[in-house]
Amino acid sequence: MPKWSDQDYLKTQQYHNADKLNARAALHQRFSVTKLNWFRWVFDHFEIPAASRVLELGCGPGQLWFENAERIPPWDISLSDFSLGMLAEAQAKLFALKRPFNYAEIDAQEIPFADASLDAVIANHMLYHVADRNKALAEIRRVLKPGGRLYAATNGSAHIRELKNWLLQVFPAELLSKAGAGPAVSALGFSLDNGAKQLGRHFSTVICEHFTDALKVTEIKPIIDYLLSINLVTALEVPPELTKRGLAELRESLERQLAEQGEIHISKETGLFISS
């Protein structure tokens, strides 16, 4: 099974806490061209009545709610993740908001809610991790009330393609392909390119909203930190000596590019599916 949908690997290596996720998020937070906050943009698209029951699958450290603290209506909100470490970080981050969030460890393939009991389900940048995505989408459809909505964010094939090319300088292409090492490396199982078709099997209406952005990076270290956060040494079982040499060569190449151009451009392609 590709590492990026291997649930045991994801729980114990990639998402046992938010450290690796935060390293990747830092690159976007510091060097994004647009001044519009991604989490606030996502929240802008919510059409969820007051007093609704809302479930977020894969809530991570709770950043969506932290960034929109003053905008949250009186919803009954359940935050879930398959990682207890992520849930603990979400609870710590959101404690100061003094809101009664519910927290639960949930596998998207088996959602412990009754049929037609939720007004909205949020699944941001997580469906590509699910081993049986068709089962998960059927579960989401089951727990939504008639007229309820699924909000699912993901990336497109052009997202951070430069990072993918840099990884190919460090790791053999056949290893990256075999491992399906992650959204920055391989074609996503659930993306802006193929997500509508998958959602269309379960929802009558599927709309895709695109978020326009790019990265202009002026430091090398955040790029290297991003690449290291994907944990490819463990995922691919590549000898550390090979990784060290490849990263040193990549760093030299990036330093030359930065000296010549003054910045390093990285493409972004991301968006939000709204299904009902």
PyRosetta script that sets phi, psi and omega in degrees:
from pyrosetta import init, pose_from_sequence

init()
pose = pose_from_sequence("MPKWSDQDYLKTQQYHNADKLNARAALHQRFSVTKLNWFRWVFDHFEIPAASRVLELGCGPGQLWFENAERIPPWDISLSDFSLGMLAEAQAKLFALKRPFNYAEIDAQEIPFADASLDAVIANHMLYHVADRNKALAEIRRVLKPGGRLYAATNGSAHIRELKNWLLQVFPAELLSKAGAGPAVSALGFSLDNGAKQLGRHFSTVICEHFTDALKVTEIKPIIDYLLSINLVTALEVPPELTKRGLAELRESLERQLAEQGEIHISKETGLFISS")
pose.set_psi(1, 134.5)
pose.set_omega(1, 176.1)
pose.set_phi(2, -55.4)
pose.set_psi(2, 141.4)
pose.set_omega(2, -176.4)
pose.set_phi(3, -58.6)
pose.set_psi(3, -31.5)
pose.set_omega(3, -173.6)
pose.set_phi(4, -76.7)
pose.set_psi(4, -3.3)
pose.set_omega(4, 170.4)
pose.set_phi(5, -127.4)
pose.set_psi(5, 11.8)
pose.set_omega(5, 175.3)
pose.set_phi(6, -81.9)
pose.set_psi(6, 107.3)
pose.set_omega(6, -171.8)
pose.set_phi(7, -63.2)
pose.set_psi(7, -36.5)
pose.set_omega(7, 180.0)
pose.set_phi(8, -67.1)
pose.set_psi(8, -44.0)
pose.set_omega(8, 177.4)
pose.set_phi(9, -61.2)
pose.set_psi(9, -44.1)
pose.set_omega(9, -178.2)
pose.set_phi(10, -63.5)
pose.set_psi(10, -40.5)
pose.set_omega(10, -178.8)
pose.set_phi(11, -69.8)
pose.set_psi(11, -42.6)
pose.set_omega(11, -171.4)
pose.set_phi(12, -93.4)
pose.set_psi(12, -21.9)
pose.set_omega(12, -175.2)
pose.set_phi(13, -115.5)
pose.set_psi(13, -54.4)
pose.set_omega(13, -169.9)
pose.set_phi(14, -85.4)
pose.set_psi(14, -40.0)
pose.set_omega(14, -173.3)
pose.set_phi(15, -127.8)
pose.set_psi(15, 30.3)
pose.set_omega(15, 176.1)
pose.set_phi(16, -68.6)
pose.set_psi(16, -23.8)
pose.set_omega(16, 167.0)
pose.set_phi(17, -148.5)
pose.set_psi(17, -171.3)
pose.set_omega(17, -172.3)
pose.set_phi(18, -93.6)
pose.set_psi(18, 5.1)
pose.set_omega(18, -172.9)
pose.set_phi(19, -58.6)
pose.set_psi(19, -49.6)
pose.set_omega(19, -176.9)
pose.set_phi(20, -70.4)
pose.set_psi(20, -39.1)
pose.set_omega(20, 176.7)
pose.set_phi(21, -62.1)
pose.set_psi(21, -42.0)
pose.set_omega(21, 179.9)
pose.set_phi(22, -64.7)
pose.set_psi(22, -34.7)
pose.set_omega(22, 178.5)
pose.set_phi(23, -63.9)
pose.set_psi(23, -38.0)
pose.set_omega(23, 178.4)
pose.set_phi(24, -74.1)
pose.set_psi(24, -39.5)
pose.set_omega(24, -179.9)
pose.set_phi(25, -64.0)
pose.set_psi(25, -32.8)
pose.set_omega(25, -177.5)
pose.set_phi(26, -61.1)
pose.set_psi(26, -37.1)
pose.set_omega(26, 178.8)
pose.set_phi(27, -61.3)
pose.set_psi(27, -43.4)
pose.set_omega(27, 179.8)
pose.set_phi(28, -69.6)
pose.set_psi(28, -40.6)
pose.set_omega(28, -177.6)
pose.set_phi(29, -65.1)
pose.set_psi(29, -36.8)
pose.set_omega(29, -174.2)
pose.set_phi(30, -85.9)
pose.set_psi(30, -32.0)
pose.set_omega(30, -167.2)
pose.set_phi(31, -124.0)
pose.set_psi(31, 10.5)
pose.set_omega(31, 177.3)
pose.set_phi(32, -66.9)
pose.set_psi(32, 141.5)
pose.set_omega(32, -179.7)
pose.set_phi(33, -71.8)
pose.set_psi(33, -46.1)
pose.set_omega(33, -179.0)
pose.set_phi(34, -70.4)
pose.set_psi(34, 146.5)
pose.set_omega(34, 176.9)
pose.set_phi(35, -91.3)
pose.set_psi(35, -3.9)
pose.set_omega(35, -179.5)
pose.set_phi(36, -79.8)
pose.set_psi(36, 123.5)
pose.set_omega(36, 179.9)
pose.set_phi(37, -67.6)
pose.set_psi(37, 128.3)
pose.set_omega(37, -177.9)
pose.set_phi(38, -56.2)
pose.set_psi(38, -45.6)
pose.set_omega(38, -175.8)
pose.set_phi(39, -68.3)
pose.set_psi(39, -33.7)
pose.set_omega(39, 177.1)
pose.set_phi(40, -72.9)
pose.set_psi(40, -34.7)
pose.set_omega(40, 176.0)
pose.set_phi(41, -62.3)
pose.set_psi(41, -44.5)
pose.set_omega(41, 177.3)
pose.set_phi(42, -60.0)
pose.set_psi(42, -46.4)
pose.set_omega(42, -178.3)
pose.set_phi(43, -62.0)
pose.set_psi(43, -34.1)
pose.set_omega(43, 178.7)
pose.set_phi(44, -57.6)
pose.set_psi(44, -26.0)
pose.set_omega(44, -175.8)
pose.set_phi(45, -90.1)
pose.set_psi(45, -4.5)
pose.set_omega(45, -179.7)
pose.set_phi(46, -72.2)
pose.set_psi(46, 127.3)
pose.set_omega(46, 170.8)
pose.set_phi(47, -119.4)
pose.set_psi(47, 82.2)
pose.set_omega(47, -173.3)
pose.set_phi(48, -127.8)
pose.set_psi(48, 117.4)
pose.set_omega(48, -177.2)
pose.set_phi(49, -62.2)
pose.set_psi(49, 158.0)
pose.set_omega(49, 174.7)
pose.set_phi(50, -60.2)
pose.set_psi(50, 153.5)
pose.set_omega(50, 178.8)
pose.set_phi(51, 66.2)
pose.set_psi(51, 18.7)
pose.set_omega(51, 177.8)
pose.set_phi(52, -79.6)
pose.set_psi(52, 157.6)
pose.set_omega(52, 171.5)
pose.set_phi(53, -98.2)
pose.set_psi(53, 124.2)
pose.set_omega(53, -172.9)
pose.set_phi(54, -126.5)
pose.set_psi(54, 134.9)
pose.set_omega(54, 176.2)
pose.set_phi(55, -121.1)
pose.set_psi(55, 129.1)
pose.set_omega(55, 169.8)
pose.set_phi(56, -105.9)
pose.set_psi(56, 124.5)
pose.set_omega(56, 173.8)
pose.set_phi(57, -93.5)
pose.set_psi(57, 135.0)
pose.set_omega(57, -179.1)
pose.set_phi(58, 65.7)
pose.set_psi(58, 52.7)
pose.set_omega(58, -174.9)
pose.set_phi(59, -71.3)
pose.set_psi(59, -17.2)
pose.set_omega(59, -177.5)
pose.set_phi(60, 58.8)
pose.set_psi(60, -140.7)
pose.set_omega(60, -179.1)
pose.set_phi(61, -82.4)
pose.set_psi(61, 13.8)
pose.set_omega(61, 174.3)
pose.set_phi(62, 79.8)
pose.set_psi(62, 23.5)
pose.set_omega(62, -172.6)
pose.set_phi(63, -64.8)
pose.set_psi(63, -34.0)
pose.set_omega(63, -179.9)
pose.set_phi(64, -56.2)
pose.set_psi(64, -43.4)
pose.set_omega(64, -176.0)
pose.set_phi(65, -81.1)
pose.set_psi(65, -33.7)
pose.set_omega(65, 177.6)
pose.set_phi(66, -63.6)
pose.set_psi(66, -41.1)
pose.set_omega(66, -177.7)
pose.set_phi(67, -75.7)
pose.set_psi(67, -14.9)
pose.set_omega(67, -178.4)
pose.set_phi(68, -122.3)
pose.set_psi(68, 29.9)
pose.set_omega(68, -171.0)
pose.set_phi(69, -53.9)
pose.set_psi(69, -41.4)
pose.set_omega(69, -174.6)
pose.set_phi(70, -82.9)
pose.set_psi(70, -2.1)
pose.set_omega(70, -174.9)
pose.set_phi(71, -108.2)
pose.set_psi(71, -3.6)
pose.set_omega(71, -171.2)
pose.set_phi(72, -75.4)
pose.set_psi(72, 119.6)
pose.set_omega(72, 177.2)
pose.set_phi(73, -70.6)
pose.set_psi(73, 176.2)
pose.set_omega(73, 179.2)
pose.set_phi(74, -75.9)
pose.set_psi(74, 62.1)
pose.set_omega(74, 176.5)
pose.set_phi(75, -87.1)
pose.set_psi(75, 156.1)
pose.set_omega(75, 169.1)
pose.set_phi(76, -91.1)
pose.set_psi(76, 103.4)
pose.set_omega(76, -168.6)
pose.set_phi(77, -109.1)
pose.set_psi(77, 125.9)
pose.set_omega(77, 172.8)
pose.set_phi(78, -110.5)
pose.set_psi(78, 123.2)
pose.set_omega(78, 177.6)
pose.set_phi(79, -104.3)
pose.set_psi(79, 130.2)
pose.set_omega(79, -176.7)
pose.set_phi(80, -135.1)
pose.set_psi(80, 156.3)
pose.set_omega(80, 173.5)
pose.set_phi(81, -155.5)
pose.set_psi(81, 157.8)
pose.set_omega(81, 175.2)
pose.set_phi(82, -83.4)
pose.set_psi(82, -6.2)
pose.set_omega(82, -179.9)
pose.set_phi(83, -108.1)
pose.set_psi(83, 119.8)
pose.set_omega(83, 177.6)
pose.set_phi(84, -65.7)
pose.set_psi(84, -30.3)
pose.set_omega(84, 176.9)
pose.set_phi(85, -63.6)
pose.set_psi(85, -41.9)
pose.set_omega(85, 177.3)
pose.set_phi(86, -64.5)
pose.set_psi(86, -42.9)
pose.set_omega(86, 179.5)
pose.set_phi(87, -61.0)
pose.set_psi(87, -40.2)
pose.set_omega(87, 178.9)
pose.set_phi(88, -63.1)
pose.set_psi(88, -39.7)
pose.set_omega(88, 178.8)
pose.set_phi(89, -68.6)
pose.set_psi(89, -37.4)
pose.set_omega(89, 176.8)
pose.set_phi(90, -63.2)
pose.set_psi(90, -44.1)
pose.set_omega(90, 179.6)
pose.set_phi(91, -61.4)
pose.set_psi(91, -42.5)
pose.set_omega(91, 179.9)
pose.set_phi(92, -65.6)
pose.set_psi(92, -42.3)
pose.set_omega(92, -178.1)
pose.set_phi(93, -67.4)
pose.set_psi(93, -39.1)
pose.set_omega(93, -172.3)
pose.set_phi(94, -93.3)
pose.set_psi(94, -3.5)
pose.set_omega(94, -176.9)
pose.set_phi(95, -56.4)
pose.set_psi(95, -40.1)
pose.set_omega(95, -176.3)
pose.set_phi(96, -68.4)
pose.set_psi(96, -15.9)
pose.set_omega(96, -179.4)
pose.set_phi(97, -73.9)
pose.set_psi(97, -16.1)
pose.set_omega(97, 176.9)
pose.set_phi(98, 57.7)
pose.set_psi(98, 40.4)
pose.set_omega(98, 176.2)
pose.set_phi(99, -114.6)
pose.set_psi(99, 145.7)
pose.set_omega(99, -177.8)
pose.set_phi(100, -82.1)
pose.set_psi(100, 64.3)
pose.set_omega(100, 174.7)
pose.set_phi(101, -66.9)
pose.set_psi(101, 145.4)
pose.set_omega(101, 170.6)
pose.set_phi(102, -97.2)
pose.set_psi(102, 140.8)
pose.set_omega(102, -178.8)
pose.set_phi(103, -123.2)
pose.set_psi(103, 138.1)
pose.set_omega(103, -178.9)
pose.set_phi(104, -155.0)
pose.set_psi(104, 142.4)
pose.set_omega(104, 172.0)
pose.set_phi(105, -81.3)
pose.set_psi(105, 115.4)
pose.set_omega(105, -174.6)
pose.set_phi(106, -135.2)
pose.set_psi(106, 135.8)
pose.set_omega(106, 170.1)
pose.set_phi(107, -92.9)
pose.set_psi(107, 124.0)
pose.set_omega(107, -177.0)
pose.set_phi(108, -59.8)
pose.set_psi(108, -18.0)
pose.set_omega(108, 179.8)
pose.set_phi(109, -82.0)
pose.set_psi(109, -11.9)
pose.set_omega(109, 178.9)
pose.set_phi(110, -145.4)
pose.set_psi(110, 84.2)
pose.set_omega(110, -175.0)
pose.set_phi(111, -86.3)
pose.set_psi(111, 120.8)
pose.set_omega(111, -174.1)
pose.set_phi(112, -83.4)
pose.set_psi(112, 52.3)
pose.set_omega(112, 175.2)
pose.set_phi(113, -125.0)
pose.set_psi(113, 153.0)
pose.set_omega(113, -178.8)
pose.set_phi(114, -70.4)
pose.set_psi(114, 160.5)
pose.set_omega(114, 175.8)
pose.set_phi(115, -56.5)
pose.set_psi(115, 140.6)
pose.set_omega(115, 174.2)
pose.set_phi(116, 49.3)
pose.set_psi(116, 45.7)
pose.set_omega(116, -176.8)
pose.set_phi(117, -111.0)
pose.set_psi(117, -7.3)
pose.set_omega(117, -175.6)
pose.set_phi(118, -121.0)
pose.set_psi(118, 146.0)
pose.set_omega(118, 178.0)
pose.set_phi(119, -89.6)
pose.set_psi(119, -25.9)
pose.set_omega(119, -179.3)
pose.set_phi(120, -155.1)
pose.set_psi(120, 144.5)
pose.set_omega(120, 172.6)
pose.set_phi(121, -125.0)
pose.set_psi(121, 134.2)
pose.set_omega(121, 179.6)
pose.set_phi(122, -114.7)
pose.set_psi(122, 130.4)
pose.set_omega(122, -179.6)
pose.set_phi(123, -141.3)
pose.set_psi(123, 84.6)
pose.set_omega(123, -173.7)
pose.set_phi(124, -95.8)
pose.set_psi(124, 122.1)
pose.set_omega(124, 177.4)
pose.set_phi(125, 48.8)
pose.set_psi(125, 49.4)
pose.set_omega(125, 177.4)
pose.set_phi(126, -140.6)
pose.set_psi(126, -21.0)
pose.set_omega(126, -175.3)
pose.set_phi(127, -65.2)
pose.set_psi(127, -25.6)
pose.set_omega(127, 177.4)
pose.set_phi(128, -71.0)
pose.set_psi(128, -10.0)
pose.set_omega(128, 176.4)
pose.set_phi(129, -88.0)
pose.set_psi(129, -14.7)
pose.set_omega(129, -171.3)
pose.set_phi(130, -78.9)
pose.set_psi(130, 129.4)
pose.set_omega(130, -176.8)
pose.set_phi(131, -65.3)
pose.set_psi(131, -49.0)
pose.set_omega(131, 178.8)
pose.set_phi(132, -111.4)
pose.set_psi(132, 84.2)
pose.set_omega(132, -174.1)
pose.set_phi(133, -67.6)
pose.set_psi(133, -35.6)
pose.set_omega(133, 179.4)
pose.set_phi(134, -62.2)
pose.set_psi(134, -39.5)
pose.set_omega(134, 177.3)
pose.set_phi(135, -65.7)
pose.set_psi(135, -41.2)
pose.set_omega(135, 179.7)
pose.set_phi(136, -63.8)
pose.set_psi(136, -43.4)
pose.set_omega(136, 179.8)
pose.set_phi(137, -66.1)
pose.set_psi(137, -35.8)
pose.set_omega(137, 175.7)
pose.set_phi(138, -64.0)
pose.set_psi(138, -38.6)
pose.set_omega(138, 177.7)
pose.set_phi(139, -65.7)
pose.set_psi(139, -43.0)
pose.set_omega(139, 178.4)
pose.set_phi(140, -61.6)
pose.set_psi(140, -44.7)
pose.set_omega(140, 178.7)
pose.set_phi(141, -61.8)
pose.set_psi(141, -38.8)
pose.set_omega(141, -178.7)
pose.set_phi(142, -62.4)
pose.set_psi(142, -42.8)
pose.set_omega(142, -173.7)
pose.set_phi(143, -82.6)
pose.set_psi(143, -13.7)
pose.set_omega(143, 179.0)
pose.set_phi(144, -79.5)
pose.set_psi(144, 141.3)
pose.set_omega(144, 173.7)
pose.set_phi(145, -70.8)
pose.set_psi(145, 159.8)
pose.set_omega(145, 171.5)
pose.set_phi(146, -55.3)
pose.set_psi(146, 128.5)
pose.set_omega(146, -176.8)
pose.set_phi(147, 87.2)
pose.set_psi(147, -6.0)
pose.set_omega(147, 177.2)
pose.set_phi(148, -69.7)
pose.set_psi(148, 162.2)
pose.set_omega(148, -174.8)
pose.set_phi(149, -125.9)
pose.set_psi(149, 146.2)
pose.set_omega(149, 168.6)
pose.set_phi(150, -105.9)
pose.set_psi(150, 128.2)
pose.set_omega(150, 174.8)
pose.set_phi(151, -111.0)
pose.set_psi(151, 112.0)
pose.set_omega(151, -174.0)
pose.set_phi(152, -129.2)
pose.set_psi(152, 112.9)
pose.set_omega(152, 178.7)
pose.set_phi(153, -92.5)
pose.set_psi(153, 148.7)
pose.set_omega(153, 175.4)
pose.set_phi(154, -160.8)
pose.set_psi(154, -177.3)
pose.set_omega(154, -178.9)
pose.set_phi(155, -109.9)
pose.set_psi(155, 164.7)
pose.set_omega(155, 174.3)
pose.set_phi(156, -102.1)
pose.set_psi(156, 175.2)
pose.set_omega(156, -175.3)
pose.set_phi(157, -65.6)
pose.set_psi(157, -24.4)
pose.set_omega(157, -178.9)
pose.set_phi(158, -88.1)
pose.set_psi(158, -1.6)
pose.set_omega(158, -175.8)
pose.set_phi(159, -65.1)
pose.set_psi(159, 128.9)
pose.set_omega(159, -179.9)
pose.set_phi(160, 39.5)
pose.set_psi(160, 46.6)
pose.set_omega(160, -179.0)
pose.set_phi(161, -65.2)
pose.set_psi(161, -28.2)
pose.set_omega(161, 177.7)
pose.set_phi(162, -64.2)
pose.set_psi(162, -38.6)
pose.set_omega(162, 177.5)
pose.set_phi(163, -63.1)
pose.set_psi(163, -38.4)
pose.set_omega(163, 176.9)
pose.set_phi(164, -60.8)
pose.set_psi(164, -44.2)
pose.set_omega(164, 179.4)
pose.set_phi(165, -63.3)
pose.set_psi(165, -37.6)
pose.set_omega(165, 178.2)
pose.set_phi(166, -67.7)
pose.set_psi(166, -37.5)
pose.set_omega(166, 177.0)
pose.set_phi(167, -61.7)
pose.set_psi(167, -35.9)
pose.set_omega(167, 179.1)
pose.set_phi(168, -66.9)
pose.set_psi(168, -20.0)
pose.set_omega(168, 174.9)
pose.set_phi(169, -77.2)
pose.set_psi(169, -23.0)
pose.set_omega(169, -174.6)
pose.set_phi(170, -99.2)
pose.set_psi(170, -40.0)
pose.set_omega(170, -175.2)
pose.set_phi(171, -117.6)
pose.set_psi(171, 143.1)
pose.set_omega(171, 177.9)
pose.set_phi(172, -58.5)
pose.set_psi(172, 136.6)
pose.set_omega(172, -176.0)
pose.set_phi(173, -58.6)
pose.set_psi(173, -36.3)
pose.set_omega(173, -177.6)
pose.set_phi(174, -66.8)
pose.set_psi(174, -31.7)
pose.set_omega(174, 177.1)
pose.set_phi(175, -70.8)
pose.set_psi(175, -42.8)
pose.set_omega(175, 179.0)
pose.set_phi(176, -61.3)
pose.set_psi(176, -44.0)
pose.set_omega(176, -179.4)
pose.set_phi(177, -65.3)
pose.set_psi(177, -43.6)
pose.set_omega(177, -178.3)
pose.set_phi(178, -64.5)
pose.set_psi(178, -40.0)
pose.set_omega(178, -175.6)
pose.set_phi(179, -81.4)
pose.set_psi(179, -21.2)
pose.set_omega(179, -173.5)
pose.set_phi(180, 53.8)
pose.set_psi(180, 51.2)
pose.set_omega(180, -161.4)
pose.set_phi(181, -66.4)
pose.set_psi(181, -13.1)
pose.set_omega(181, 176.6)
pose.set_phi(182, 158.8)
pose.set_psi(182, 172.2)
pose.set_omega(182, -179.7)
pose.set_phi(183, -58.3)
pose.set_psi(183, -25.2)
pose.set_omega(183, 179.0)
pose.set_phi(184, -85.0)
pose.set_psi(184, -3.3)
pose.set_omega(184, -171.5)
pose.set_phi(185, -118.7)
pose.set_psi(185, -55.9)
pose.set_omega(185, -169.8)
pose.set_phi(186, -111.7)
pose.set_psi(186, 168.6)
pose.set_omega(186, 175.7)
pose.set_phi(187, -63.5)
pose.set_psi(187, 133.8)
pose.set_omega(187, -177.0)
pose.set_phi(188, -76.9)
pose.set_psi(188, 142.0)
pose.set_omega(188, 174.8)
pose.set_phi(189, -71.3)
pose.set_psi(189, -24.0)
pose.set_omega(189, 176.1)
pose.set_phi(190, -134.2)
pose.set_psi(190, 107.4)
pose.set_omega(190, -174.2)
pose.set_phi(191, -138.0)
pose.set_psi(191, 177.1)
pose.set_omega(191, 174.5)
pose.set_phi(192, -63.6)
pose.set_psi(192, -22.8)
pose.set_omega(192, -178.0)
pose.set_phi(193, -80.7)
pose.set_psi(193, -35.5)
pose.set_omega(193, -174.6)
pose.set_phi(194, -121.4)
pose.set_psi(194, -3.3)
pose.set_omega(194, -175.0)
pose.set_phi(195, -67.1)
pose.set_psi(195, -37.0)
pose.set_omega(195, -177.4)
pose.set_phi(196, -61.1)
pose.set_psi(196, -39.7)
pose.set_omega(196, 179.4)
pose.set_phi(197, -63.9)
pose.set_psi(197, -42.0)
pose.set_omega(197, 179.7)
pose.set_phi(198, -66.8)
pose.set_psi(198, -42.9)
pose.set_omega(198, 179.5)
pose.set_phi(199, -66.9)
pose.set_psi(199, -34.1)
pose.set_omega(199, -178.1)
pose.set_phi(200, -64.1)
pose.set_psi(200, -17.1)
pose.set_omega(200, 176.2)
pose.set_phi(201, -73.6)
pose.set_psi(201, -16.6)
pose.set_omega(201, -173.8)
pose.set_phi(202, -124.4)
pose.set_psi(202, -18.5)
pose.set_omega(202, -176.3)
pose.set_phi(203, -127.7)
pose.set_psi(203, 143.8)
pose.set_omega(203, -177.5)
pose.set_phi(204, -79.8)
pose.set_psi(204, -26.9)
pose.set_omega(204, -179.7)
pose.set_phi(205, -126.2)
pose.set_psi(205, 126.6)
pose.set_omega(205, 178.2)
pose.set_phi(206, -132.9)
pose.set_psi(206, 119.2)
pose.set_omega(206, 179.1)
pose.set_phi(207, -117.7)
pose.set_psi(207, 139.9)
pose.set_omega(207, 177.8)
pose.set_phi(208, -116.6)
pose.set_psi(208, 123.1)
pose.set_omega(208, 175.6)
pose.set_phi(209, -106.5)
pose.set_psi(209, 131.5)
pose.set_omega(209, -177.2)
pose.set_phi(210, -101.5)
pose.set_psi(210, 139.8)
pose.set_omega(210, 178.7)
pose.set_phi(211, -104.5)
pose.set_psi(211, 118.0)
pose.set_omega(211, -175.5)
pose.set_phi(212, -89.2)
pose.set_psi(212, 122.0)
pose.set_omega(212, -178.3)
pose.set_phi(213, -166.7)
pose.set_psi(213, 171.3)
pose.set_omega(213, 173.8)
pose.set_phi(214, -160.3)
pose.set_psi(214, 173.0)
pose.set_omega(214, 176.8)
pose.set_phi(215, -117.2)
pose.set_psi(215, 136.2)
pose.set_omega(215, 170.2)
pose.set_phi(216, -122.5)
pose.set_psi(216, 100.8)
pose.set_omega(216, -169.6)
pose.set_phi(217, -97.9)
pose.set_psi(217, 134.6)
pose.set_omega(217, -177.8)
pose.set_phi(218, -117.8)
pose.set_psi(218, 10.9)
pose.set_omega(218, 176.9)
pose.set_phi(219, -138.5)
pose.set_psi(219, 149.0)
pose.set_omega(219, -178.2)
pose.set_phi(220, -84.8)
pose.set_psi(220, -39.0)
pose.set_omega(220, -172.1)
pose.set_phi(221, -56.8)
pose.set_psi(221, -44.6)
pose.set_omega(221, 179.9)
pose.set_phi(222, -60.6)
pose.set_psi(222, -30.4)
pose.set_omega(222, 176.8)
pose.set_phi(223, -68.9)
pose.set_psi(223, -45.8)
pose.set_omega(223, 179.0)
pose.set_phi(224, -63.5)
pose.set_psi(224, -41.2)
pose.set_omega(224, 178.0)
pose.set_phi(225, -61.0)
pose.set_psi(225, -39.5)
pose.set_omega(225, 178.0)
pose.set_phi(226, -60.8)
pose.set_psi(226, -49.7)
pose.set_omega(226, -178.1)
pose.set_phi(227, -62.2)
pose.set_psi(227, -41.3)
pose.set_omega(227, 179.4)
pose.set_phi(228, -66.7)
pose.set_psi(228, -29.1)
pose.set_omega(228, -177.9)
pose.set_phi(229, -66.0)
pose.set_psi(229, -21.6)
pose.set_omega(229, 179.4)
pose.set_phi(230, -72.7)
pose.set_psi(230, -13.5)
pose.set_omega(230, 170.5)
pose.set_phi(231, 65.1)
pose.set_psi(231, 40.3)
pose.set_omega(231, -173.9)
pose.set_phi(232, -70.8)
pose.set_psi(232, -23.0)
pose.set_omega(232, 177.6)
pose.set_phi(233, -60.3)
pose.set_psi(233, -43.4)
pose.set_omega(233, 177.9)
pose.set_phi(234, -74.6)
pose.set_psi(234, -44.5)
pose.set_omega(234, -175.2)
pose.set_phi(235, -64.0)
pose.set_psi(235, -37.8)
pose.set_omega(235, -174.7)
pose.set_phi(236, -103.8)
pose.set_psi(236, -7.5)
pose.set_omega(236, -178.0)
pose.set_phi(237, 56.3)
pose.set_psi(237, 42.5)
pose.set_omega(237, 177.6)
pose.set_phi(238, -84.1)
pose.set_psi(238, 136.8)
pose.set_omega(238, 178.0)
pose.set_phi(239, -56.6)
pose.set_psi(239, 133.5)
pose.set_omega(239, -178.7)
pose.set_phi(240, -55.4)
pose.set_psi(240, -32.4)
pose.set_omega(240, -179.1)
pose.set_phi(241, -63.8)
pose.set_psi(241, -39.6)
pose.set_omega(241, 178.8)
pose.set_phi(242, -66.0)
pose.set_psi(242, -41.6)
pose.set_omega(242, 178.9)
pose.set_phi(243, -63.2)
pose.set_psi(243, -44.7)
pose.set_omega(243, -178.4)
pose.set_phi(244, -60.8)
pose.set_psi(244, -44.1)
pose.set_omega(244, -179.7)
pose.set_phi(245, -66.4)
pose.set_psi(245, -43.5)
pose.set_omega(245, -179.8)
pose.set_phi(246, -64.2)
pose.set_psi(246, -40.5)
pose.set_omega(246, 179.2)
pose.set_phi(247, -67.4)
pose.set_psi(247, -36.8)
pose.set_omega(247, 178.3)
pose.set_phi(248, -64.0)
pose.set_psi(248, -42.2)
pose.set_omega(248, 178.5)
pose.set_phi(249, -66.0)
pose.set_psi(249, -40.4)
pose.set_omega(249, 178.3)
pose.set_phi(250, -64.2)
pose.set_psi(250, -42.5)
pose.set_omega(250, 179.9)
pose.set_phi(251, -60.2)
pose.set_psi(251, -41.7)
pose.set_omega(251, 178.1)
pose.set_phi(252, -63.0)
pose.set_psi(252, -41.0)
pose.set_omega(252, 179.5)
pose.set_phi(253, -64.8)
pose.set_psi(253, -42.5)
pose.set_omega(253, 179.9)
pose.set_phi(254, -67.6)
pose.set_psi(254, -37.7)
pose.set_omega(254, 178.6)
pose.set_phi(255, -63.4)
pose.set_psi(255, -38.4)
pose.set_omega(255, 177.1)
pose.set_phi(256, -64.9)
pose.set_psi(256, -43.4)
pose.set_omega(256, 179.9)
pose.set_phi(257, -63.4)
pose.set_psi(257, -41.6)
pose.set_omega(257, -179.8)
pose.set_phi(258, -66.2)
pose.set_psi(258, -39.6)
pose.set_omega(258, 179.5)
pose.set_phi(259, -65.8)
pose.set_psi(259, -36.5)
pose.set_omega(259, -177.6)
pose.set_phi(260, -78.1)
pose.set_psi(260, -38.1)
pose.set_omega(260, -170.9)
pose.set_phi(261, -109.3)
pose.set_psi(261, -16.4)
pose.set_omega(261, 179.5)
pose.set_phi(262, 83.5)
pose.set_psi(262, -12.0)
pose.set_omega(262, 177.3)
pose.set_phi(263, -162.0)
pose.set_psi(263, 162.2)
pose.set_omega(263, 178.1)
pose.set_phi(264, -118.0)
pose.set_psi(264, 118.8)
pose.set_omega(264, -178.7)
pose.set_phi(265, -85.9)
pose.set_psi(265, 134.4)
pose.set_omega(265, 175.2)
pose.set_phi(266, -130.2)
pose.set_psi(266, 125.8)
pose.set_omega(266, -179.2)
pose.set_phi(267, -72.0)
pose.set_psi(267, 151.8)
pose.set_omega(267, 173.4)
pose.set_phi(268, -133.1)
pose.set_psi(268, 139.6)
pose.set_omega(268, 174.5)
pose.set_phi(269, -144.8)
pose.set_psi(269, 103.3)
pose.set_omega(269, -177.8)
pose.set_phi(270, -143.8)
pose.set_psi(270, 163.9)
pose.set_omega(270, -177.3)
pose.set_phi(271, -175.2)
pose.set_psi(271, -172.2)
pose.set_omega(271, -172.2)
pose.set_phi(272, -134.3)
pose.set_psi(272, 125.0)
pose.set_omega(272, 171.0)
pose.set_phi(273, -89.5)
pose.set_psi(273, 134.2)
pose.set_omega(273, 174.8)
pose.set_phi(274, -118.0)
pose.set_psi(274, 114.2)
pose.set_omega(274, -174.2)
pose.set_phi(275, -121.3)
pose.set_psi(275, 140.0)
pose.set_omega(275, 179.1)
pose.set_phi(276, -147.3)
pose.dump_pdb("model.pdb")
